[in-house]
Amino acid sequence: MNCIDTALLQKKISVRALAEKVGVSAETVRLWRTGRRRVSVRNITALCNALDLCAEQIRPDIFLKNPKKAA
């Protein structure tokens, strides 16, 4: 489970509601959740605000200097 899934469950927000808040399609949110698409830099701020996450949680490959690689 990734940070988007965890936040959706904790906040009890639907995929559709999140998509509306961020300004993307529900399919885009589903692709983010499954890892088939990375969150674009232009959507980071809206997603962070909607889910109370920080950019480092969503895209550590961009926002952390030395991101840990997944095992």
PDB file as gemmi writes it, atoms N, CA and C in Angstrom:
CRYST1    1.000    1.000    1.000  90.00  90.00  90.00 P 1                      
ATOM      1  N   MET A   1       0.844  -1.173   0.000  1.00  0.00           N  
ATOM      2  CA  MET A   1       0.000   0.000   0.000  1.00  0.00           C  
ATOM      3  C   MET A   1       0.897   1.247   0.000  1.00  0.00           C  
ATOM      4  N   ASN A   2       0.591   2.184  -0.858  1.00  0.00           N  
ATOM      5  CA  ASN A   2       1.408   3.393  -0.920  1.00  0.00           C  
ATOM      6  C   ASN A   2       0.783   4.510  -0.083  1.00  0.00           C  
ATOM      7  N   CYS A   3       1.444   5.649  -0.035  1.00  0.00           N  
ATOM      8  CA  CYS A   3       0.990   6.737   0.829  1.00  0.00           C  
ATOM      9  C   CYS A   3      -0.356   7.296   0.380  1.00  0.00           C  
ATOM     10  N   ILE A   4      -0.658   7.245  -0.903  1.00  0.00           N  
ATOM     11  CA  ILE A   4      -1.945   7.740  -1.385  1.00  0.00           C  
ATOM     12  C   ILE A   4      -3.058   6.829  -0.878  1.00  0.00           C  
ATOM     13  N   ASP A   5      -2.886   5.519  -0.996  1.00  0.00           N  
ATOM     14  CA  ASP A   5      -3.875   4.565  -0.487  1.00  0.00           C  
ATOM     15  C   ASP A   5      -4.102   4.758   1.008  1.00  0.00           C  
ATOM     16  N   THR A   6      -3.025   4.867   1.746  1.00  0.00           N  
ATOM     17  CA  THR A   6      -3.114   5.027   3.192  1.00  0.00           C  
ATOM     18  C   THR A   6      -3.889   6.293   3.546  1.00  0.00           C  
ATOM     19  N   ALA A   7      -3.567   7.397   2.883  1.00  0.00           N  
ATOM     20  CA  ALA A   7      -4.250   8.658   3.157  1.00  0.00           C  
ATOM     21  C   ALA A   7      -5.724   8.592   2.782  1.00  0.00           C  
ATOM     22  N   LEU A   8      -6.047   7.945   1.669  1.00  0.00           N  
ATOM     23  CA  LEU A   8      -7.451   7.796   1.272  1.00  0.00           C  
ATOM     24  C   LEU A   8      -8.236   7.036   2.339  1.00  0.00           C  
ATOM     25  N   LEU A   9      -7.656   5.974   2.853  1.00  0.00           N  
ATOM     26  CA  LEU A   9      -8.327   5.189   3.891  1.00  0.00           C  
ATOM     27  C   LEU A   9      -8.475   5.979   5.189  1.00  0.00           C  
ATOM     28  N   GLN A  10      -7.413   6.652   5.598  1.00  0.00           N  
ATOM     29  CA  GLN A  10      -7.438   7.411   6.854  1.00  0.00           C  
ATOM     30  C   GLN A  10      -8.437   8.560   6.791  1.00  0.00           C  
ATOM     31  N   LYS A  11      -8.501   9.225   5.661  1.00  0.00           N  
ATOM     32  CA  LYS A  11      -9.386  10.377   5.515  1.00  0.00           C  
ATOM     33  C   LYS A  11     -10.777  10.014   5.017  1.00  0.00           C  
ATOM     34  N   LYS A  12     -10.942   8.734   4.653  1.00  0.00           N  
ATOM     35  CA  LYS A  12     -12.220   8.242   4.139  1.00  0.00           C  
ATOM     36  C   LYS A  12     -12.676   9.066   2.936  1.00  0.00           C  
ATOM     37  N   ILE A  13     -11.747   9.241   1.996  1.00  0.00           N  
ATOM     38  CA  ILE A  13     -12.009   9.976   0.762  1.00  0.00           C  
ATOM     39  C   ILE A  13     -12.061   8.965  -0.386  1.00  0.00           C  
ATOM     40  N   SER A  14     -13.013   9.131  -1.262  1.00  0.00           N  
ATOM     41  CA  SER A  14     -13.105   8.241  -2.421  1.00  0.00           C  
ATOM     42  C   SER A  14     -12.125   8.692  -3.505  1.00  0.00           C  
ATOM     43  N   VAL A  15     -11.844   7.783  -4.407  1.00  0.00           N  
ATOM     44  CA  VAL A  15     -10.973   8.100  -5.542  1.00  0.00           C  
ATOM     45  C   VAL A  15     -11.572   9.247  -6.346  1.00  0.00           C  
ATOM     46  N   ARG A  16     -12.851   9.189  -6.564  1.00  0.00           N  
ATOM     47  CA  ARG A  16     -13.536  10.234  -7.338  1.00  0.00           C  
ATOM     48  C   ARG A  16     -13.452  11.599  -6.649  1.00  0.00           C  
ATOM     49  N   ALA A  17     -13.655  11.620  -5.334  1.00  0.00           N  
ATOM     50  CA  ALA A  17     -13.581  12.875  -4.591  1.00  0.00           C  
ATOM     51  C   ALA A  17     -12.163  13.453  -4.641  1.00  0.00           C  
ATOM     52  N   LEU A  18     -11.171  12.582  -4.502  1.00  0.00           N  
ATOM     53  CA  LEU A  18      -9.787  13.039  -4.584  1.00  0.00           C  
ATOM     54  C   LEU A  18      -9.491  13.597  -5.969  1.00  0.00           C  
ATOM     55  N   ALA A  19      -9.943  12.904  -6.982  1.00  0.00           N  
ATOM     56  CA  ALA A  19      -9.728  13.358  -8.359  1.00  0.00           C  
ATOM     57  C   ALA A  19     -10.305  14.757  -8.562  1.00  0.00           C  
ATOM     58  N   GLU A  20     -11.501  14.991  -8.043  1.00  0.00           N  
ATOM     59  CA  GLU A  20     -12.118  16.309  -8.166  1.00  0.00           C  
ATOM     60  C   GLU A  20     -11.320  17.379  -7.442  1.00  0.00           C  
ATOM     61  N   LYS A  21     -10.828  17.058  -6.245  1.00  0.00           N  
ATOM     62  CA  LYS A  21     -10.038  18.023  -5.472  1.00  0.00           C  
ATOM     63  C   LYS A  21      -8.738  18.378  -6.181  1.00  0.00           C  
ATOM     64  N   VAL A  22      -8.130  17.395  -6.815  1.00  0.00           N  
ATOM     65  CA  VAL A  22      -6.831  17.606  -7.457  1.00  0.00           C  
ATOM     66  C   VAL A  22      -6.994  18.163  -8.873  1.00  0.00           C  
ATOM     67  N   GLY A  23      -8.138  17.895  -9.491  1.00  0.00           N  
ATOM     68  CA  GLY A  23      -8.369  18.374 -10.848  1.00  0.00           C  
ATOM     69  C   GLY A  23      -7.894  17.414 -11.923  1.00  0.00           C  
ATOM     70  N   VAL A  24      -7.987  16.120 -11.605  1.00  0.00           N  
ATOM     71  CA  VAL A  24      -7.613  15.073 -12.562  1.00  0.00           C  
ATOM     72  C   VAL A  24      -8.761  14.080 -12.647  1.00  0.00           C  
ATOM     73  N   SER A  25      -8.646  13.121 -13.542  1.00  0.00           N  
ATOM     74  CA  SER A  25      -9.676  12.095 -13.656  1.00  0.00           C  
ATOM     75  C   SER A  25      -9.498  11.031 -12.566  1.00  0.00           C  
ATOM     76  N   ALA A  26     -10.582  10.329 -12.294  1.00  0.00           N  
ATOM     77  CA  ALA A  26     -10.509   9.227 -11.333  1.00  0.00           C  
ATOM     78  C   ALA A  26      -9.540   8.160 -11.831  1.00  0.00           C  
ATOM     79  N   GLU A  27      -9.487   7.965 -13.140  1.00  0.00           N  
ATOM     80  CA  GLU A  27      -8.550   6.989 -13.711  1.00  0.00           C  
ATOM     81  C   GLU A  27      -7.104   7.377 -13.407  1.00  0.00           C  
ATOM     82  N   THR A  28      -6.791   8.651 -13.459  1.00  0.00           N  
ATOM     83  CA  THR A  28      -5.435   9.108 -13.128  1.00  0.00           C  
ATOM     84  C   THR A  28      -5.101   8.758 -11.688  1.00  0.00           C  
ATOM     85  N   VAL A  29      -6.031   8.987 -10.774  1.00  0.00           N  
ATOM     86  CA  VAL A  29      -5.796   8.636  -9.365  1.00  0.00           C  
ATOM     87  C   VAL A  29      -5.590   7.133  -9.232  1.00  0.00           C  
ATOM     88  N   ARG A  30      -6.366   6.340  -9.946  1.00  0.00           N  
ATOM     89  CA  ARG A  30      -6.191   4.881  -9.904  1.00  0.00           C  
ATOM     90  C   ARG A  30      -4.803   4.480 -10.406  1.00  0.00           C  
ATOM     91  N   LEU A  31      -4.344   5.137 -11.438  1.00  0.00           N  
ATOM     92  CA  LEU A  31      -3.002   4.839 -11.961  1.00  0.00           C  
ATOM     93  C   LEU A  31      -1.920   5.213 -10.956  1.00  0.00           C  
ATOM     94  N   TRP A  32      -2.105   6.315 -10.246  1.00  0.00           N  
ATOM     95  CA  TRP A  32      -1.155   6.686  -9.186  1.00  0.00           C  
ATOM     96  C   TRP A  32      -1.144   5.624  -8.096  1.00  0.00           C  
ATOM     97  N   ARG A  33      -2.331   5.167  -7.719  1.00  0.00           N  
ATOM     98  CA  ARG A  33      -2.440   4.186  -6.637  1.00  0.00           C  
ATOM     99  C   ARG A  33      -1.769   2.867  -6.989  1.00  0.00           C  
ATOM    100  N   THR A  34      -1.861   2.456  -8.235  1.00  0.00           N  
ATOM    101  CA  THR A  34      -1.281   1.183  -8.644  1.00  0.00           C  
ATOM    102  C   THR A  34       0.190   1.310  -9.028  1.00  0.00           C  
ATOM    103  N   GLY A  35       0.686   2.530  -9.133  1.00  0.00           N  
ATOM    104  CA  GLY A  35       2.078   2.735  -9.516  1.00  0.00           C  
ATOM    105  C   GLY A  35       2.312   2.702 -11.017  1.00  0.00           C  
ATOM    106  N   ARG A  36       1.247   2.680 -11.779  1.00  0.00           N  
ATOM    107  CA  ARG A  36       1.402   2.661 -13.240  1.00  0.00           C  
ATOM    108  C   ARG A  36       1.727   4.035 -13.800  1.00  0.00           C  
ATOM    109  N   ARG A  37       1.476   5.052 -13.006  1.00  0.00           N  
ATOM    110  CA  ARG A  37       1.826   6.414 -13.409  1.00  0.00           C  
ATOM    111  C   ARG A  37       2.293   7.170 -12.176  1.00  0.00           C  
ATOM    112  N   ARG A  38       3.342   7.942 -12.342  1.00  0.00           N  
ATOM    113  CA  ARG A  38       3.832   8.774 -11.251  1.00  0.00           C  
ATOM    114  C   ARG A  38       3.054  10.083 -11.217  1.00  0.00           C  
ATOM    115  N   VAL A  39       2.927  10.631 -10.038  1.00  0.00           N  
ATOM    116  CA  VAL A  39       2.269  11.926  -9.890  1.00  0.00           C  
ATOM    117  C   VAL A  39       3.166  12.972 -10.528  1.00  0.00           C  
ATOM    118  N   SER A  40       2.604  13.757 -11.431  1.00  0.00           N  
ATOM    119  CA  SER A  40       3.405  14.789 -12.094  1.00  0.00           C  
ATOM    120  C   SER A  40       3.689  15.938 -11.131  1.00  0.00           C  
ATOM    121  N   VAL A  41       4.736  16.646 -11.401  1.00  0.00           N  
ATOM    122  CA  VAL A  41       5.137  17.765 -10.556  1.00  0.00           C  
ATOM    123  C   VAL A  41       4.013  18.799 -10.484  1.00  0.00           C  
ATOM    124  N   ARG A  42       3.285  18.996 -11.576  1.00  0.00           N  
ATOM    125  CA  ARG A  42       2.217  19.997 -11.561  1.00  0.00           C  
ATOM    126  C   ARG A  42       1.044  19.605 -10.666  1.00  0.00           C  
ATOM    127  N   ASN A  43       0.912  18.319 -10.331  1.00  0.00           N  
ATOM    128  CA  ASN A  43      -0.185  17.874  -9.463  1.00  0.00           C  
ATOM    129  C   ASN A  43       0.222  17.657  -8.009  1.00  0.00           C  
ATOM    130  N   ILE A  44       1.490  17.771  -7.726  1.00  0.00           N  
ATOM    131  CA  ILE A  44       1.992  17.493  -6.369  1.00  0.00           C  
ATOM    132  C   ILE A  44       1.332  18.383  -5.316  1.00  0.00           C  
ATOM    133  N   THR A  45       1.310  19.680  -5.541  1.00  0.00           N  
ATOM    134  CA  THR A  45       0.792  20.602  -4.535  1.00  0.00           C  
ATOM    135  C   THR A  45      -0.673  20.322  -4.220  1.00  0.00           C  
ATOM    136  N   ALA A  46      -1.484  20.147  -5.255  1.00  0.00           N  
ATOM    137  CA  ALA A  46      -2.909  19.877  -5.034  1.00  0.00           C  
ATOM    138  C   ALA A  46      -3.110  18.557  -4.302  1.00  0.00           C  
ATOM    139  N   LEU A  47      -2.331  17.548  -4.656  1.00  0.00           N  
ATOM    140  CA  LEU A  47      -2.448  16.249  -3.993  1.00  0.00           C  
ATOM    141  C   LEU A  47      -1.998  16.341  -2.534  1.00  0.00           C  
ATOM    142  N   CYS A  48      -0.912  17.043  -2.294  1.00  0.00           N  
ATOM    143  CA  CYS A  48      -0.431  17.240  -0.917  1.00  0.00           C  
ATOM    144  C   CYS A  48      -1.493  17.934  -0.069  1.00  0.00           C  
ATOM    145  N   ASN A  49      -2.099  18.973  -0.616  1.00  0.00           N  
ATOM    146  CA  ASN A  49      -3.131  19.703   0.118  1.00  0.00           C  
ATOM    147  C   ASN A  49      -4.358  18.843   0.377  1.00  0.00           C  
ATOM    148  N   ALA A  50      -4.768  18.066  -0.600  1.00  0.00           N  
ATOM    149  CA  ALA A  50      -5.964  17.242  -0.462  1.00  0.00           C  
ATOM    150  C   ALA A  50      -5.793  16.121   0.562  1.00  0.00           C  
ATOM    151  N   LEU A  51      -4.579  15.585   0.658  1.00  0.00           N  
ATOM    152  CA  LEU A  51      -4.343  14.429   1.527  1.00  0.00           C  
ATOM    153  C   LEU A  51      -3.486  14.729   2.752  1.00  0.00           C  
ATOM    154  N   ASP A  52      -3.092  15.980   2.925  1.00  0.00           N  
ATOM    155  CA  ASP A  52      -2.204  16.368   4.032  1.00  0.00           C  
ATOM    156  C   ASP A  52      -0.911  15.557   4.022  1.00  0.00           C  
ATOM    157  N   LEU A  53      -0.335  15.431   2.851  1.00  0.00           N  
ATOM    158  CA  LEU A  53       0.946  14.750   2.690  1.00  0.00           C  
ATOM    159  C   LEU A  53       1.992  15.769   2.275  1.00  0.00           C  
ATOM    160  N   CYS A  54       3.252  15.395   2.377  1.00  0.00           N  
ATOM    161  CA  CYS A  54       4.314  16.260   1.870  1.00  0.00           C  
ATOM    162  C   CYS A  54       4.842  15.674   0.557  1.00  0.00           C  
ATOM    163  N   ALA A  55       5.446  16.532  -0.221  1.00  0.00           N  
ATOM    164  CA  ALA A  55       5.934  16.132  -1.547  1.00  0.00           C  
ATOM    165  C   ALA A  55       6.918  14.972  -1.468  1.00  0.00           C  
ATOM    166  N   GLU A  56       7.712  14.932  -0.411  1.00  0.00           N  
ATOM    167  CA  GLU A  56       8.699  13.862  -0.246  1.00  0.00           C  
ATOM    168  C   GLU A  56       8.039  12.497  -0.123  1.00  0.00           C  
ATOM    169  N   GLN A  57       6.837  12.456   0.442  1.00  0.00           N  
ATOM    170  CA  GLN A  57       6.129  11.195   0.581  1.00  0.00           C  
ATOM    171  C   GLN A  57       5.612  10.695  -0.768  1.00  0.00           C  
ATOM    172  N   ILE A  58       5.207  11.621  -1.596  1.00  0.00           N  
ATOM    173  CA  ILE A  58       4.610  11.252  -2.872  1.00  0.00           C  
ATOM    174  C   ILE A  58       5.663  10.958  -3.930  1.00  0.00           C  
ATOM    175  N   ARG A  59       6.672  11.809  -4.031  1.00  0.00           N  
ATOM    176  CA  ARG A  59       7.722  11.634  -5.049  1.00  0.00           C  
ATOM    177  C   ARG A  59       9.103  11.802  -4.428  1.00  0.00           C  
ATOM    178  N   PRO A  60       9.539  10.833  -3.631  1.00  0.00           N  
ATOM    179  CA  PRO A  60      10.872  10.937  -3.020  1.00  0.00           C  
ATOM    180  C   PRO A  60      11.980  10.973  -4.060  1.00  0.00           C  
ATOM    181  N   ASP A  61      11.728  10.437  -5.252  1.00  0.00           N  
ATOM    182  CA  ASP A  61      12.743  10.443  -6.302  1.00  0.00           C  
ATOM    183  C   ASP A  61      13.077  11.854  -6.763  1.00  0.00           C  
ATOM    184  N   ILE A  62      12.186  12.788  -6.550  1.00  0.00           N  
ATOM    185  CA  ILE A  62      12.423  14.175  -6.947  1.00  0.00           C  
ATOM    186  C   ILE A  62      12.806  15.043  -5.756  1.00  0.00           C  
ATOM    187  N   PHE A  63      12.115  14.851  -4.621  1.00  0.00           N  
ATOM    188  CA  PHE A  63      12.217  15.794  -3.524  1.00  0.00           C  
ATOM    189  C   PHE A  63      13.170  15.407  -2.408  1.00  0.00           C  
ATOM    190  N   LEU A  64      13.721  14.211  -2.434  1.00  0.00           N  
ATOM    191  CA  LEU A  64      14.737  13.829  -1.459  1.00  0.00           C  
ATOM    192  C   LEU A  64      16.082  13.784  -2.143  1.00  0.00           C  
ATOM    193  N   LYS A  65      17.107  14.218  -1.428  1.00  0.00           N  
ATOM    194  CA  LYS A  65      18.442  14.226  -2.029  1.00  0.00           C  
ATOM    195  C   LYS A  65      18.965  12.816  -2.265  1.00  0.00           C  
ATOM    196  N   ASN A  66      18.759  11.935  -1.307  1.00  0.00           N  
ATOM    197  CA  ASN A  66      19.250  10.553  -1.417  1.00  0.00           C  
ATOM    198  C   ASN A  66      18.109   9.582  -1.114  1.00  0.00           C  
ATOM    199  N   PRO A  67      17.164   9.428  -2.038  1.00  0.00           N  
ATOM    200  CA  PRO A  67      16.034   8.524  -1.752  1.00  0.00           C  
ATOM    201  C   PRO A  67      16.503   7.079  -1.636  1.00  0.00           C  
ATOM    202  N   LYS A  68      15.883   6.370  -0.715  1.00  0.00           N  
ATOM    203  CA  LYS A  68      16.189   4.943  -0.552  1.00  0.00           C  
ATOM    204  C   LYS A  68      15.505   4.180  -1.659  1.00  0.00           C  
ATOM    205  N   LYS A  69      16.224   3.283  -2.274  1.00  0.00           N  
ATOM    206  CA  LYS A  69      15.646   2.462  -3.321  1.00  0.00           C  
ATOM    207  C   LYS A  69      14.851   1.332  -2.684  1.00  0.00           C  
ATOM    208  N   ALA A  70      13.733   1.010  -3.308  1.00  0.00           N  
ATOM    209  CA  ALA A  70      12.897  -0.082  -2.804  1.00  0.00           C  
ATOM    210  C   ALA A  70      13.641  -1.405  -2.962  1.00  0.00           C  
ATOM    211  N   ALA A  71      13.501  -2.235  -1.956  1.00  0.00           N  
ATOM    212  CA  ALA A  71      14.192  -3.536  -1.982  1.00  0.00           C  
ATOM    213  C   ALA A  71      13.491  -4.508  -2.880  1.00  0.00           C  
TER     214      ALA A  71                                                      
END                                                                             
